[in-house]
Amino acid sequence: MQSIFRGKHFINLEDFTKEEVDTMLEVSFDLKKNFAMGVATPYLQNQTMFLMFFEQSTRTRNSMEAGIAQLGGHANFLDSSNMQVAHGETPKDTAIILSRFGHAIAARYCNWGIGNQYLNEMAKWSTAPVMNLQCDLYHPFQALADLMTMKEKIGDLKRVKVSIIWAYAESHKKPISVPVSQILLFPRYGMDVVLAHPKGWELPGWVIEQAKANAERFGGSVKVTHNEEEAYEGAHIVIPKNWGSWVNDQTGATTVGASKVIDDRLLAQKSWKCTEAKMATADKDVMYMHALPADRNNEVEDSVIDGPHSIVYDEAENRLHTAKAVMTLLMGGR
């Protein structure tokens, strides 16, 4: 077990070795067991975390707030529109001051070309750990919870076929950060990862290159296809989820309200929907996952997300346990 985590930033899971990710999982499972038994885990007593949100959140905000409370600490929720950030205060100044006030800073900032740079600039100046609650490139907390859920349901993940599939949605333009974090992490556990999407919704080339390098090192595989049927066929896990087209719409793909959500290019892909018929072509024990919120009846049929193959609520619950593990290790570990 790797145990030297204290003070590290948590912006991208690629910054941590596989052994360190394994430790995060071990601590997550331990905290989940204690939570179920009602055993107190006051590992962060009297510690304060600042949660900065530039966008809306349900699972991320509440898993962090509830999580640190259960660890004996406290979270301050900061709406960026009510901070001096809205008047132009720099990430340097914000990070220096907040890190002197407390023990960690976490931020969600998904604007394309801005969010990840902002988090890294804060990390450069903060004397406390900076944690990524989702940016334009990565969503490490979600990917870690996904991995925990798979380990919980399956165990050894080598040669498990997991398909990350683009899905049609009309709710809002979504970042590429969830599929990016997933395709980088899953091959490190020997999984056979299939990425399926229509033309025009590609992930950046450097992401695919790094994912394939991870697969080669750890015994997994990565395949990219425009064939949705190929992704479902024989899959053990399917993750059909929408993401924006950063290729053709770099100003709006991950920028809230920056451009039209629904256009002719998107409407042409309405058939990319998770249905019972498509699920029937997967493994008989296939599991349906989604980071939530799902755009019901666009991304997925209700009968699938509410059906026997869906594990979305277990996946969502694990956001709490993995968040607590990361906070405990970075804020309270050696």
Helices and strands as residue ranges (DSSP letters): G 13-15, H 18-37, E 48-53, H 59-70, E 74-79, G 80-82, G 84-87, H 91-101, E 104-109, H 115-125, E 130-135, H 140-154, E 161-166, H 177-185, G 186-189, E 192-196, H 205-218, E 221-225, H 228-232, E 237-241, H 264-267, H 276-279, E 287-288, H 302-305, H 312-327, I 328-332
